[in-house]
Amino acid sequence: MAPMTTAGEEMYALVERLYPLCRSITGDGVRATLDIVGEYVPLRVHEVPTGTQVLDWTVPQEWNIRDAYIADAAGRRVVDFAASSLHVLGYSVPVSATMPLAELRGHLHTLPDHPSWVPYRTSYYKPEWGFCLAQETLDALPDGEYEVRIDSTLADGHLTYAEHVVPGQVTDEVIVSCHVCHPSLANDNLAGIAVAVFLARALAERTPYYTYRFLFAPGTIGAITWLARNAERVDRVKHGLVLACAGDPGRLTYKRSRRGDAEIDRVMRHVLAASERPHHITEFTPYGYDERQFCSPGFDLGVGSLSRTPYAGYPEYHTSADDLDFVSPEAMADTLAVCREAFAVLDRNRRYVNLSPYGEPQLGRRGLYDSLGGRSDAKQAQMAMLWVLSLSDGEHSLLDVAERAGLPFDTVAAAAGALHGAELIKA
C-alpha cells in the first residue's frame, strides 16, 4: 500500500504547480494562479477595471507578457523569459530593437554579491523595460550588437483578486490574506498561498465560531482595492492574519498588529510560547506586506503577520535562489499547524459570567469533580475550573484566565465547557 500523502507534501505539490507561472499585480498569470487555487477551494473571483479609484490609488493598466529574450549576433538567446519569469523586469513595456551591449547595460539588473542568482525587479508605476540576469551571465557577454525583444502589452484591463469564505457560527470575520503577485518565488509567496489553501480546507472540516475570509490578492494594490470595495462592512473584521514567507527553514516570526495588543497578537504570542517552537515576535512597522494596509489608521484592524524568516531577512529573498529547493513540506506543515492552533484558541476565547458568584459553588454536588476521576491532569483541571469561576466577570477572556493561571488554554477551555454545561457560567 502506498504511503498516505501528508498535508506538507500536498502543499509542496501545489507550490510546484504554481512555480512556473509568471505573475504580476495584474494579468493572466494571476488568473491562471487563481484557476489552480480554485481546484482546491471554491473562489469568488473579482475583476476591477483599470482606472477605478481605490482609496488614494487607481487600478493600473493590465500587464501581460508572451515572450522576451536577449539574443546575440548568432541568434542564440543569452537571456530567455521562457527559462524563468524572473528574467524580465516586471511590467516592462514592449520593446523590439537591436543595440550594442554598452547601451543595453543600462537596462540590465544583476546581483554582483551573488553572481549566479537572478534578481526579481519590477517597475509597476513607471514605464520602463529591462532584464534580470545572473552577474556571471553578464560577465560572459562579449561586446557587440544584441537583439532585444519583449513581447508584452500594457493596456486597459482589470485587477484580479479572489475570496474564499468559510462560514462560521457568527458573521464576525477573521481575514486571512496572502499575495498572489510574485512570479517564480517559492517562499515569497507561493508557500503562503499553499498554507492559506490548506488552512481553509482544515477550517471547513468543522463549523468554526468566526467566519473566515481568505483573500488571494496582489500585494499592496490588491489589499487597498479590497478595503476600498468593502469599507462599509469592514467593521465585521475582528481579527486577521497575513501569511508570507511560510515555507523556508527559519524559525517562525510573528509581527504584531499596529495596535500591539489586539486579540490576535495575544493569541499568537500564547500559542507560540506554549508550543515551545523556536520563534520571534516583532513589533509593528509600517513596512512589509499587507498588514500595513489593514492596520492603516483609518481602518486600524487587528491584523498581524506570520512568516518564517521575514521579508528581506534571508539572502535568497527576491532572487532566483528562492526556488523549490528553498522551501520544504515540513516547514509549510509547521506553519499550517501553528495557524490551526492559533485559530482554535481564537474561536474558543470567550468571556463568561459566573452565575453563582457569591462564594465558591459546590462542584462535587454537580458531579464536576467526579468527571475528573482518572485524569492524569485532574489537579490542573480542577484548578482551571476554579480560575474560570473566579475570573468569569464578563471582563476576562479564557485567554486571560490561561495566562494569569499559567495553565494550558485547552485545559481552561475544557473547564469552561464543563462549567457552562452545569449552568454555572454563561457567555
Buried (B, 14 or more C-beta within 10 A) or exposed (E): EEEEEEBBBBBBEBBBBBBEBBBBBBBBBBBBBBBBBBEBBEBEBBEBEBEBEBBEBEBBBBBBBEEBBBBBEEEEBBBBBEEBBBBBBBBBBBBEEEBEBEEBEEBBBBBEEBEEBBBBBBBBEEEBBBBBBBBEBBEEBEEEEBBBBBBBBBEEBBBBBBBBBBEBEEEBBBBBBBBBBBBBBBBBBBBBBBBBBBBBBBBBEEEBBBBBBBBBBBBBBBBBBBBBBBEEEBEBBBBBBBBBBBBBEBEBBBBBBBBEEBBBBBBBBBBBEBBEBEBBBBEBEEEBBBBBBBBBEEBEBBBBBBBBBBBEBBEBBBBBBBBBEBBBBBBBBBBBBBBBBBBBBBBBBBBBEBBBBEEEBEBEEBEBBEBBEEEEBEEBBBBBBEBBBBBBEEEBBBBBBBBEBEBBBBBBBBBBEBBBEBEBBEE
